[in-house]
Every structure is written in structure tokens, then in C-alpha cells.
């Protein structure tokens, strides 16, 4: 099954691919890899999920925010390449959680994105290396930011 077919079978809705808000490109391709800039949790209506996980948001809400970041990344990939089938596999995710000082479940939050990618790209191609870290405030007080590296097909 292709990535596009798997995506369609999951009946997911993508937000609009976010546009840069500073001086950077959403995707850069070099030597067969697609480097995707940090994305936030963009909702279907264009709003952002904001707040600190562990104080303003629960673990479950943080997980949902990370999943929403994954959907925004998919929207960017699809816009840039025209199809998710151009993706060979996920190589690396860096997940940053805007977290309360006493919150320690950052990996469980970033699972929202990782599990989405495993569903869309399949376990063989959708699970890569990963880091999940807590941060002080993220830009605009977004709850999660994730950047990714993909190998192209």
C-alpha cells in the first residue's frame, strides 16, 4: 500500500500547510533528505494549540497537540512534493514540549506525532530515531514544536 493510499484510508484531515513566519524555508532537500523546519500544532481552522503541558494542558492534550503537529508536517510535505509517496521513510524527529517545570513525560507527548507517522508510513518506514525534550516557552506559547528529517523515495 502506498503512503497516499494509507493516508486516505485513515480518513485524516490536514490543516493548510503553515507559511513561514520568519526567515526560513519549510522544507529543504539535500542529498536525498528532506529537512522539515519546526512546525507547531496548527488546527484545521488555522488556530494553534497553546499552553504548557503539565499546567495548562494535560498529557492527553499534549499528545493531541503533537499529533496535530504531525498533521501540519504532512500538509507541508504534501504541498512541497505533491504526494506523500515521495517520502521513503522518517529518519529523525526532534520533539520539543512547552512543559511545566515538574512535567517529565515528554516522550509520551511526542508519541502523538510518532504514532501518526507509523500509521501513515507504516511501521517499517514511519518509525525513526527521535528526541523528545522539555523547553521553556516556545514561540507564541505553542504547546509542541517538532522538526523532522525524511529520506526521499
N, CA and C atoms as a LAMMPS dump frame, in Angstrom:
ITEM: TIMESTEP
0
ITEM: NUMBER OF ATOMS
459
ITEM: BOX BOUNDS ff ff ff
-5.0000000000000000e+02 5.0000000000000000e+02
-5.0000000000000000e+02 5.0000000000000000e+02
-5.0000000000000000e+02 5.0000000000000000e+02
ITEM: ATOMS id mol type element x y z
1 1 1 N 0.844 -1.177 0
2 1 2 C 0 0 0
3 1 3 C 0.892 1.244 0
4 2 1 N 0.569 2.208 -0.822
5 2 2 C 1.362 3.44 -0.87
6 2 3 C 1.055 4.308 0.349
7 3 1 N 1.949 5.255 0.597
8 3 2 C 1.718 6.186 1.71
9 3 3 C 0.432 6.982 1.491
10 4 1 N 0.203 7.419 0.274
11 4 2 C -1.019 8.186 -0.03
12 4 3 C -2.26 7.332 0.209
13 5 1 N -2.234 6.08 -0.233
14 5 2 C -3.392 5.204 -0.021
15 5 3 C -3.632 4.944 1.462
16 6 1 N -2.543 4.739 2.206
17 6 2 C -2.677 4.513 3.643
18 6 3 C -3.236 5.766 4.315
19 7 1 N -2.724 6.931 3.91
20 7 2 C -3.227 8.197 4.449
21 7 3 C -4.72 8.339 4.179
22 8 1 N -5.141 8.084 2.96
23 8 2 C -6.56 8.204 2.598
24 8 3 C -7.42 7.216 3.378
25 9 1 N -6.905 6.017 3.604
26 9 2 C -7.678 5.009 4.344
27 9 3 C -7.886 5.405 5.802
28 10 1 N -6.99 6.224 6.335
29 10 2 C -7.105 6.68 7.724
30 10 3 C -8.131 7.814 7.881
31 11 1 N -8.575 8.375 6.753
32 11 2 C -9.58 9.442 6.732
33 11 3 C -9.174 10.628 7.613
34 12 1 N -7.931 11.037 7.479
35 12 2 C -7.414 12.172 8.227
36 12 3 C -7.631 13.462 7.45
37 13 1 N -7.787 14.553 8.169
38 13 2 C -7.885 15.867 7.55
39 13 3 C -6.632 16.648 7.876
40 14 1 N -6.041 17.249 6.853
41 14 2 C -4.851 18.057 7.053
42 14 3 C -5.217 19.527 7.164
43 15 1 N -4.532 20.253 8.051
44 15 2 C -4.685 21.704 8.042
45 15 3 C -3.975 22.246 6.811
46 16 1 N -4.129 23.527 6.533
47 16 2 C -3.339 24.14 5.472
48 16 3 C -1.88 24.136 5.906
49 17 1 N -1.004 23.883 4.956
50 17 2 C 0.427 23.9 5.264
51 17 3 C 0.794 25.283 5.777
52 18 1 N 1.408 25.356 6.954
53 18 2 C 1.749 26.665 7.504
54 18 3 C 2.812 27.375 6.664
55 19 1 N 2.688 28.671 6.585
56 19 2 C 3.658 29.502 5.867
57 19 3 C 4.715 29.98 6.855
58 20 1 N 5.93 30.225 6.386
59 20 2 C 6.984 30.717 7.284
60 20 3 C 6.574 32.032 7.962
61 21 1 N 6.932 32.144 9.237
62 21 2 C 6.636 33.368 9.99
63 21 3 C 7.923 34.149 10.273
64 22 1 N 9.041 33.686 9.723
65 22 2 C 10.331 34.359 9.879
66 22 3 C 11.156 34.033 8.632
67 23 1 N 12.454 34.142 8.725
68 23 2 C 13.322 33.933 7.57
69 23 3 C 13.812 32.482 7.564
70 24 1 N 13.053 31.612 6.913
71 24 2 C 13.414 30.207 6.757
72 24 3 C 12.528 29.595 5.692
73 25 1 N 12.887 28.406 5.257
74 25 2 C 12.077 27.632 4.31
75 25 3 C 11.457 26.464 5.072
76 26 1 N 10.21 26.109 4.754
77 26 2 C 9.566 24.983 5.44
78 26 3 C 10.255 23.646 5.181
79 27 1 N 10.804 23.476 3.964
80 27 2 C 11.468 22.231 3.584
81 27 3 C 12.701 22.568 2.751
82 28 1 N 13.785 21.893 3.058
83 28 2 C 14.992 21.961 2.229
84 28 3 C 15.372 20.525 1.884
85 29 1 N 15.654 20.272 0.624
86 29 2 C 16.078 18.949 0.177
87 29 3 C 17.57 19.004 -0.119
88 30 1 N 18.31 18.077 0.469
89 30 2 C 19.747 17.971 0.231
90 30 3 C 20.153 16.506 0.308
91 31 1 N 20.839 16.046 -0.707
92 31 2 C 21.392 14.696 -0.752
93 31 3 C 20.37 13.619 -0.394
94 32 1 N 19.182 13.734 -0.978
95 32 2 C 18.16 12.711 -0.797
96 32 3 C 17.398 12.78 0.51
97 33 1 N 17.615 13.848 1.272
98 33 2 C 16.905 14.028 2.537
99 33 3 C 16.075 15.3 2.487
100 34 1 N 14.906 15.251 3.103
101 34 2 C 14.046 16.437 3.25
102 34 3 C 14.118 16.866 4.707
103 35 1 N 14.657 18.054 4.928
104 35 2 C 14.742 18.642 6.263
105 35 3 C 13.53 19.545 6.44
106 36 1 N 12.682 19.204 7.39
107 36 2 C 11.448 19.958 7.617
108 36 3 C 11.642 20.841 8.847
109 37 1 N 11.449 22.143 8.658
110 37 2 C 11.586 23.097 9.752
111 37 3 C 10.587 22.801 10.855
112 38 1 N 10.852 23.354 12.025
113 38 2 C 9.961 23.175 13.158
114 38 3 C 8.547 23.617 12.842
115 39 1 N 7.591 22.78 13.194
116 39 2 C 6.169 23.05 12.993
117 39 3 C 5.472 23.071 14.349
118 40 1 N 4.424 23.854 14.421
119 40 2 C 3.59 23.894 15.614
120 40 3 C 2.269 23.184 15.368
121 41 1 N 1.44 23.117 16.399
122 41 2 C 0.153 22.421 16.303
123 41 3 C -0.917 23.282 15.654
124 42 1 N -0.943 23.244 14.322
125 42 2 C -1.901 24.024 13.537
126 42 3 C -3.187 23.223 13.377
127 43 1 N -4.302 23.826 13.783
128 43 2 C -5.61 23.173 13.678
129 43 3 C -6.233 23.43 12.31
130 44 1 N -7.315 22.74 12.01
131 44 2 C -7.976 22.876 10.716
132 44 3 C -8.412 24.312 10.439
133 45 1 N -8.787 25.04 11.485
134 45 2 C -9.238 26.425 11.306
135 45 3 C -8.08 27.426 11.299
136 46 1 N -6.843 26.928 11.356
137 46 2 C -5.675 27.792 11.333
138 46 3 C -5.209 28.244 12.714
139 47 1 N -5.978 27.954 13.738
140 47 2 C -5.564 28.329 15.088
141 47 3 C -4.458 27.4 15.563
142 48 1 N -3.807 27.781 16.654
143 48 2 C -2.715 26.999 17.222
144 48 3 C -3.092 26.523 18.613
145 49 1 N -2.628 25.335 18.976
146 49 2 C -2.827 24.842 20.334
147 49 3 C -1.717 25.449 21.185
148 50 1 N -2.119 26.173 22.214
149 50 2 C -1.171 26.91 23.04
150 50 3 C -1.237 26.44 24.487
151 51 1 N -0.172 26.665 25.212
152 51 2 C -0.139 26.384 26.636
153 51 3 C 0.942 25.397 27.004
154 52 1 N 1.245 25.366 28.293
155 52 2 C 2.286 24.481 28.827
156 52 3 C 1.674 23.144 29.219
157 53 1 N 2.275 22.08 28.718
158 53 2 C 1.823 20.745 29.08
159 53 3 C 2.247 20.48 30.527
160 54 1 N 1.313 20 31.316
161 54 2 C 1.588 19.748 32.72
162 54 3 C 1.046 20.831 33.63
163 55 1 N 0.636 21.962 33.047
164 55 2 C -0.026 23 33.848
165 55 3 C -1.281 23.484 33.128
166 56 1 N -1.144 23.998 31.911
167 56 2 C -2.308 24.45 31.137
168 56 3 C -2.991 23.3 30.406
169 57 1 N -2.205 22.325 29.997
170 57 2 C -2.704 21.19 29.217
171 57 3 C -2.325 19.885 29.909
172 58 1 N -3.19 18.89 29.777
173 58 2 C -2.91 17.555 30.311
174 58 3 C -1.969 16.8 29.368
175 59 1 N -1.471 15.678 29.827
176 59 2 C -0.661 14.803 28.979
177 59 3 C -1.441 14.436 27.718
178 60 1 N -2.71 14.099 27.866
179 60 2 C -3.539 13.704 26.716
180 60 3 C -3.704 14.866 25.733
181 61 1 N -3.87 16.072 26.248
182 61 2 C -3.986 17.24 25.367
183 61 3 C -2.654 17.531 24.687
184 62 1 N -1.536 17.3 25.382
185 62 2 C -0.225 17.45 24.764
186 62 3 C -0.012 16.435 23.653
187 63 1 N -0.43 15.192 23.899
188 63 2 C -0.352 14.136 22.89
189 63 3 C -1.152 14.551 21.646
190 64 1 N -2.361 15.062 21.847
191 64 2 C -3.201 15.506 20.735
192 64 3 C -2.542 16.667 19.989
193 65 1 N -1.871 17.555 20.72
194 65 2 C -1.168 18.667 20.082
195 65 3 C -0.014 18.152 19.222
196 66 1 N 0.734 17.17 19.729
197 66 2 C 1.834 16.592 18.95
198 66 3 C 1.309 15.898 17.7
199 67 1 N 0.169 15.236 17.81
200 67 2 C -0.456 14.622 16.639
201 67 3 C -0.829 15.698 15.62
202 68 1 N -1.324 16.823 16.106
203 68 2 C -1.702 17.923 15.214
204 68 3 C -0.467 18.497 14.525
205 69 1 N 0.659 18.545 15.232
206 69 2 C 1.916 18.965 14.597
207 69 3 C 2.256 17.995 13.47
208 70 1 N 2.105 16.704 13.714
209 70 2 C 2.372 15.713 12.674
210 70 3 C 1.518 15.932 11.442
211 71 1 N 0.255 16.275 11.65
212 71 2 C -0.627 16.561 10.508
213 71 3 C -0.159 17.796 9.752
214 72 1 N 0.322 18.809 10.477
215 72 2 C 0.848 20.013 9.823
216 72 3 C 2.099 19.68 9.004
217 73 1 N 2.952 18.812 9.538
218 73 2 C 4.141 18.389 8.797
219 73 3 C 3.732 17.627 7.535
220 74 1 N 2.757 16.754 7.648
221 74 2 C 2.263 16.03 6.468
222 74 3 C 1.71 16.997 5.427
223 75 1 N 1.005 18.03 5.875
224 75 2 C 0.466 19.039 4.951
225 75 3 C 1.601 19.738 4.212
226 76 1 N 2.678 20.062 4.92
227 76 2 C 3.827 20.708 4.291
228 76 3 C 4.493 19.783 3.283
229 77 1 N 4.684 18.515 3.666
230 77 2 C 5.29 17.555 2.738
231 77 3 C 4.441 17.392 1.484
232 78 1 N 3.163 17.269 1.673
233 78 2 C 2.263 17.078 0.535
234 78 3 C 2.27 18.299 -0.379
235 79 1 N 2.265 19.492 0.232
236 79 2 C 2.307 20.714 -0.58
237 79 3 C 3.626 20.826 -1.331
238 80 1 N 4.719 20.507 -0.67
239 80 2 C 6.035 20.656 -1.282
240 80 3 C 6.275 19.624 -2.394
241 81 1 N 5.908 18.364 -2.133
242 81 2 C 6.214 17.286 -3.078
243 81 3 C 5.037 16.876 -3.952
244 82 1 N 3.823 17.288 -3.596
245 82 2 C 2.652 16.901 -4.373
246 82 3 C 2.061 15.566 -3.955
247 83 1 N 2.806 14.788 -3.172
248 83 2 C 2.346 13.473 -2.753
249 83 3 C 3.202 12.98 -1.592
250 84 1 N 2.574 12.278 -0.672
251 84 2 C 3.325 11.656 0.421
252 84 3 C 4.145 10.467 -0.069
253 85 1 N 3.878 9.992 -1.275
254 85 2 C 4.624 8.868 -1.827
255 85 3 C 6.077 9.228 -2.144
256 86 1 N 6.414 10.508 -2.159
257 86 2 C 7.806 10.929 -2.355
258 86 3 C 8.661 10.649 -1.116
259 87 1 N 7.989 10.422 0.02
260 87 2 C 8.702 10.123 1.26
261 87 3 C 9.087 8.646 1.27
262 88 1 N 10.349 8.378 1.53
263 88 2 C 10.792 6.997 1.683
264 88 3 C 10.577 6.53 3.116
265 89 1 N 11.109 7.32 4.06
266 89 2 C 10.979 6.964 5.476
267 89 3 C 11.297 8.176 6.335
268 90 1 N 10.83 8.124 7.576
269 90 2 C 11.229 9.111 8.571
270 90 3 C 12.61 8.702 9.074
271 91 1 N 13.506 9.651 9.165
272 91 2 C 14.846 9.388 9.682
273 91 3 C 14.935 9.837 11.14
274 92 1 N 14.478 11.076 11.425
275 92 2 C 14.67 11.644 12.765
276 92 3 C 13.609 12.682 13.065
277 93 1 N 13.086 12.637 14.273
278 93 2 C 12.202 13.678 14.802
279 93 3 C 12.871 14.329 15.998
280 94 1 N 12.721 15.629 16.119
281 94 2 C 13.076 16.345 17.339
282 94 3 C 11.792 16.982 17.845
283 95 1 N 11.301 16.477 18.969
284 95 2 C 10.068 16.978 19.563
285 95 3 C 10.364 17.838 20.78
286 96 1 N 9.843 19.048 20.766
287 96 2 C 10.052 19.998 21.855
288 96 3 C 8.704 20.296 22.503
289 97 1 N 8.617 20.066 23.8
290 97 2 C 7.369 20.23 24.54
291 97 3 C 7.487 21.45 25.447
292 98 1 N 6.558 22.378 25.294
293 98 2 C 6.447 23.529 26.189
294 98 3 C 5.856 22.983 27.482
295 99 1 N 6.71 22.73 28.464
296 99 2 C 6.238 21.976 29.618
297 99 3 C 6.445 22.723 30.931
298 100 1 N 5.591 22.361 31.87
299 100 2 C 5.731 22.849 33.236
300 100 3 C 7.036 22.305 33.806
301 101 1 N 7.652 23.007 34.754
302 101 2 C 8.936 22.57 35.297
303 101 3 C 8.917 21.167 35.911
304 102 1 N 7.76 20.73 36.403
305 102 2 C 7.691 19.413 37.044
306 102 3 C 7.02 18.359 36.158
307 103 1 N 7.011 18.588 34.843
308 103 2 C 6.449 17.626 33.889
309 103 3 C 7.601 16.846 33.265
310 104 1 N 7.498 15.503 33.267
311 104 2 C 8.62 14.679 32.819
312 104 3 C 8.251 13.659 31.744
313 105 1 N 7.037 13.721 31.214
314 105 2 C 6.585 12.72 30.242
315 105 3 C 6.662 13.218 28.798
316 106 1 N 7.731 13.929 28.469
317 106 2 C 7.894 14.47 27.12
318 106 3 C 7.79 13.385 26.041
319 107 1 N 8.413 12.208 26.224
320 107 2 C 8.292 11.17 25.194
321 107 3 C 6.838 10.751 24.939
322 108 1 N 6.028 10.691 25.996
323 108 2 C 4.624 10.306 25.821
324 108 3 C 3.864 11.356 25.02
325 109 1 N 4.232 12.616 25.151
326 109 2 C 3.607 13.68 24.364
327 109 3 C 3.971 13.509 22.893
328 110 1 N 5.255 13.363 22.601
329 110 2 C 5.725 13.288 21.217
330 110 3 C 5.253 12.009 20.531
331 111 1 N 4.846 10.995 21.311
332 111 2 C 4.236 9.807 20.716
333 111 3 C 3.033 10.168 19.846
334 112 1 N 2.373 11.283 20.126
335 112 2 C 1.242 11.702 19.295
336 112 3 C 1.641 11.848 17.838
337 113 1 N 2.813 12.397 17.583
338 113 2 C 3.325 12.534 16.22
339 113 3 C 3.916 11.217 15.725
340 114 1 N 4.72 10.575 16.568
341 114 2 C 5.383 9.336 16.151
342 114 3 C 4.382 8.249 15.769
343 115 1 N 3.331 8.1 16.552
344 115 2 C 2.324 7.079 16.246
345 115 3 C 1.552 7.419 14.978
346 116 1 N 1.308 8.709 14.732
347 116 2 C 0.666 9.131 13.484
348 116 3 C 1.532 8.742 12.292
349 117 1 N 2.829 9.052 12.346
350 117 2 C 3.715 8.729 11.232
351 117 3 C 3.811 7.217 11.019
352 118 1 N 3.784 6.429 12.101
353 118 2 C 3.796 4.967 11.961
354 118 3 C 2.534 4.493 11.245
355 119 1 N 1.407 5.149 11.503
356 119 2 C 0.159 4.788 10.816
357 119 3 C 0.216 5.173 9.344
358 120 1 N 0.702 6.365 9.046
359 120 2 C 0.689 6.873 7.669
360 120 3 C 1.746 6.194 6.808
361 121 1 N 2.949 6.021 7.328
362 121 2 C 4.048 5.486 6.532
363 121 3 C 4.312 4.007 6.798
364 122 1 N 3.582 3.403 7.728
365 122 2 C 3.81 2.019 8.102
366 122 3 C 4.955 1.936 9.097
367 123 1 N 4.967 0.885 9.899
368 123 2 C 5.983 0.788 10.959
369 123 3 C 7.406 0.727 10.417
370 124 1 N 7.604 0.075 9.283
371 124 2 C 8.952 -0.037 8.736
372 124 3 C 9.51 1.317 8.311
373 125 1 N 8.674 2.171 7.748
374 125 2 C 9.125 3.463 7.22
375 125 3 C 8.705 4.65 8.077
376 126 1 N 7.806 4.436 9.025
377 126 2 C 7.25 5.54 9.793
378 126 3 C 7.805 5.7 11.188
379 127 1 N 8.748 4.837 11.573
380 127 2 C 9.364 4.953 12.9
381 127 3 C 10.858 5.17 12.696
382 128 1 N 11.341 6.296 13.21
383 128 2 C 12.745 6.629 13.048
384 128 3 C 13.401 6.933 14.375
385 129 1 N 14.577 7.509 14.313
386 129 2 C 15.246 7.988 15.516
387 129 3 C 14.476 9.202 16.025
388 130 1 N 14.61 9.504 17.338
389 130 2 C 13.799 10.574 17.898
390 130 3 C 14.395 11.118 19.179
391 131 1 N 14.18 12.397 19.388
392 131 2 C 14.454 13.034 20.665
393 131 3 C 13.186 13.74 21.107
394 132 1 N 12.92 13.717 22.414
395 132 2 C 11.754 14.401 22.979
396 132 3 C 12.237 15.142 24.216
397 133 1 N 12.16 16.46 24.169
398 133 2 C 12.711 17.268 25.251
399 133 3 C 11.707 18.312 25.718
400 134 1 N 11.89 18.743 26.958
401 134 2 C 11.091 19.824 27.509
402 134 3 C 11.793 21.145 27.279
403 135 1 N 10.996 22.168 27.09
404 135 2 C 11.517 23.508 26.83
405 135 3 C 10.818 24.509 27.728
406 136 1 N 11.452 25.656 27.862
407 136 2 C 10.761 26.809 28.414
408 136 3 C 9.747 27.242 27.377
409 137 1 N 9.307 28.435 27.4
410 137 2 C 8.279 28.816 26.433
411 137 3 C 8.744 28.608 24.99
412 138 1 N 7.82 28.123 24.183
413 138 2 C 8.048 28 22.747
414 138 3 C 7.442 29.229 22.072
415 139 1 N 7.794 29.507 20.814
416 139 2 C 7.274 30.695 20.137
417 139 3 C 5.743 30.771 20.212
418 140 1 N 5.236 31.92 20.581
419 140 2 C 3.787 32.117 20.644
420 140 3 C 3.104 31.285 21.706
421 141 1 N 3.878 30.702 22.604
422 141 2 C 3.355 29.821 23.651
423 141 3 C 2.69 28.568 23.094
424 142 1 N 3.117 28.132 21.882
425 142 2 C 2.581 26.875 21.366
426 142 3 C 2.992 25.749 22.296
427 143 1 N 2.192 24.697 22.328
428 143 2 C 2.425 23.605 23.271
429 143 3 C 3.501 22.632 22.815
430 144 1 N 3.665 22.455 21.508
431 144 2 C 4.623 21.492 20.967
432 144 3 C 5.187 22.038 19.668
433 145 1 N 6.478 21.816 19.455
434 145 2 C 7.108 22.088 18.167
435 145 3 C 7.923 20.865 17.792
436 146 1 N 7.831 20.473 16.521
437 146 2 C 8.553 19.288 16.048
438 146 3 C 9.217 19.612 14.716
439 147 1 N 10.475 19.2 14.582
440 147 2 C 11.158 19.249 13.292
441 147 3 C 11.487 17.826 12.883
442 148 1 N 11.672 17.603 11.579
443 148 2 C 11.833 16.236 11.092
444 148 3 C 12.806 16.166 9.921
445 149 1 N 13.387 14.983 9.773
446 149 2 C 14.208 14.669 8.611
447 149 3 C 13.631 13.404 7.982
448 150 1 N 13.367 13.47 6.68
449 150 2 C 12.827 12.341 5.925
450 150 3 C 13.787 11.951 4.818
451 151 1 N 13.926 10.647 4.587
452 151 2 C 14.626 10.163 3.413
453 151 3 C 13.603 10.118 2.283
454 152 1 N 14.007 10.559 1.104
455 152 2 C 13.085 10.559 -0.023
456 152 3 C 13.118 9.238 -0.773
457 153 1 N 11.989 8.909 -1.383
458 153 2 C 11.872 7.656 -2.149
459 153 3 C 12.491 7.842 -3.522
